[in-house]
């Protein structure tokens, strides 16, 4: 009935036995400023020695030889250093525990072999009970002294770390071993999952049923309430990787943020929990309940065990309302993805307050680790279990691994609070220790002392973690060396003359090219700008000038009416439409020139891998660019003044106006003749040579055209519109020839026929006006030649030139620079948007360079970590 207590000495951490190897007390003494300041911070060692002396006298059996001790599993040379002070007293207590164990065994043996001595049976049983009670008290006192030593050691280490942190030793602080390892895992989490190498490095995977207490166990290990909490609802919606490391201050920070959360302040703890919840919700896509994306968090503090833990969403049995239909399967797949890593340590959390038969996670864990070589089982809420479970031996069966169909390296029982979310970690720890101190489970030896409390759990998990890391990390480094060699060989075979530029480097190269092309806009000559602006503006407004200004004015009977009509229509046009049209033309011209510089090939230096990025930058920059709102107002005044001027100063300007007018009228005449040809069909020549025929409708149009041309020959000065009686006459003439026509068809045909007649007449008049400059200077006095239409086209031409010059100044002085600024802003936004870069810079070459970069980075970090690991050994 007496438990085997020979293994209790492992409770004392190895660091206590090897403290002289890890801590150079001479350096610490020299590092401290002076003995007076240190005395203020250090504990009262006199009181500690006095207390331990009393404790030593309590356990002294009488002879001096009995107080001698020998540390097991340590060399005799190191024993000499442990025979003084607190360490000696601790080891003395360990020896006393061993003596009590031996005495208990002897008593138990005597009790089992003395059935014949019926008179001594009662006294022996009382002696065994007394020895068990003494042994339990000794163990508890041993644990208290150990905790006091750890606390004082923690204070001293914190003091040394703070002195280092303030730069007293003026040395460059290196990254801790666990931080280096965590960086490797962070890089691996971003690496292409097709290689599956990121799953082969150890981490502690925390799994359990929903509301089993996973998060509470992790918080006890981290010594802070860092996770969002809810009553029964799912709070862990995505994996959270927590890296624990030792530091002078208890702080937490995210991988992608520089903000530190002070875990000793409640407002910072609340802000951290809120930030974790926001990140979880951000990771969860629409229509889903959980996400496989990992949140990376670093927690530092004095006395924390160094390790990497991953808190996973709780396993559920039923999908409730409000959850996505595939939530259960998604949680299983996420859990399996982490647990199938052969080097992952599985921390299986089981709620002790519910029936074991309701457990889901134990079956899942047994599938992933059937032999239990990397599983640690944790029974939570043992205080509730002790109250509710009818048979306490059921808890013993669980801890001994006899109840669940799974195996494990170790079994632990913990208490993580009374169910109040506002409890502090210190209060929970005190409650846990008080519970186990008074628990029947320990007193009746159903549980062993090293199997209880989160403190012992944390030590055991940390030992397993580092053991697994040392066994597997070099193998992983070798696999990455092979992967790197394969990728480098593939690059040399496919792209022998190109540098290995990853996506960010390619983006920077493309960014410089784009900015160079934007700068090229400022090198466009003023003459080129004005030519394309003037040409584009005329193409935009020519129809309005001829159809709405020139043709109506030309129908007037005298020059005075012509000029009045022209002035009125030009004024209306300038006030309402012209400035806006001019700005539109300038904006479109700037876009075309910008596009031309962005898209034209650069010869051999052109890299088509940037085409999608350049197109996206061009479109986004143009979308953001807006012409100056005051440009139209200033342009309206300039255009109005230009059109008011009628004074042609020399013959050269006159000839230029005539040339401009001829070009415009010939272009319109050509368009009109093409429209008539489409209306009436091919002429006799095309019908004979190309075997083309007219349609019935074209035949009707042709007959109508011929009838209208006869009418025009009779009256070449016919007005622009047909009278009703003229339409009736044409229709009757056509009907007499057997052609049925509609009045609307006659009007449509007349529009084109008269237009052609008018343009031909205008061109003849334009030719006559070549010699009209002399008469213009005399204001056409005593002359039958009137060339007011030439003056109109000169005014339009001059307005186009002045407008083009004004727009060119706005372009070169303002708009090109604003566009360049927009391009820079777009590039900066794209540079911060990783998804955008992945979308715009694609292809085998980019992916291969990305893989090479990641593998090299992982290998370098692994090599540095392995080197530091060997140095720590």
Beta strands, then each sheet from edge to edge (+ up, - down):
strand 1: 204-208
strand 2: 238-246
strand 3: 251-254
strand 4: 261-262
strand 5: 291-301
strand 6: 307-311
strand 7: 345-351
strand 8: 375-380
strand 9: 410-413
sheet 1: 4+ 3- 5+ 2+ 6- 1- 7- 8- 9-
end
